[in-house]
Amino acid sequence: MSKKEHVSETPATAMLKRHGVAYTEHPYAYEEHGGTAVSARELGVSEHEVVKTLVMEDEARRPLIVLMHGDRKVSTKNLARQIGAKKVEPCAPEAASRHSGYLVGGTSPFGTKKRLPVYVEKSVLGLDKIYINGGRRGYLVGMAPAEILRLLEAKAVEVALE
C-alpha cells in the first residue's frame, strides 16, 4: 500500500462519492478465509462493528444481500420467515460474484452489478460507525450505518445468531 493508505476507486466508492457519503478508507493485509476476525484485528476495532456482506438466494434462486455483524451468523430460517420466502441459503461463490460483480471476500453492498434487495440486521443500525467492504479484498470503508438505509433502501431484520 502507498504511504497515504489510499486505495484506487471501486464501484462501491464511486457510488459513495456520487451520493456524498462521508467515509474513511481502511486497507489491510487480506488473508484468505480470514473473514471479519482478521479485518477487525488489522483495523483495531471490534468484530461487532465490522459488517459482512453476504449474498444469498431464496428458493427461486433470486439473489439478495444480508448485512450482518462480523461476530454473528445469520439464521436463514428466521430470514426466510421475515422476508416471506420458503427458504434462504448462501449463494455459491461463483453465483455471488455474478450477482454482485465482486469477488467473494471483496463484496460490497454498494455499487453492485445488479440492484439486489438488501436486508440489514437491525442492531447494525444502532452502531455509531460501521466498517464494511469497500469493493475489494483487504479494503473496508468506515461510515455511519444510516447510509445503508439511505442508499440501499435496506430493510431491517432480526436474524442474528450468537
C-alpha positions, 0 to 999 in steps of 0.5 A: 500500500502507498504511504497515504493508505489510499486505495484506487476507486471501486464501484462501491466508492464511486457510488459513495462519492456520487451520493456524498457519503462521508467515509474513511478508507481502511486497507489491510493485509487480506488473508484468505478465509480470514473473514471479519476476525482478521479485518477487525484485528488489522483495523483495531476495532471490534468484530461487532462493528465490522459488517459482512456482506453476504449474498444469498438466494431464496428458493427461486434462486433470486439473489439478495444481500444480508448485512450482518455483524462480523461476530454473528451468523445469520439464521436463514430460517428466521430470514426466510420467515421475515422476508416471506420466502420458503427458504434462504441459503448462501449463494455459491461463490461463483453465483455471488460474484455474478450477482454482485460483480465482486469477488467473494471476500471483496463484496460490497453492498454498494455499487453492485452489478445488479440492484439486489434487495438488501436486508440489514440486521437491525442492531447494525443500525444502532452502531455509531460507525460501521466498517464494511467492504469497500469493493475489494479484498483487504479494503473496508470503508468506515461510515455511519450505518444510516447510509445503508438505509439511505442508499440501499433502501435496506430493510431491517431484520432480526436474524442474528445468531450468537 
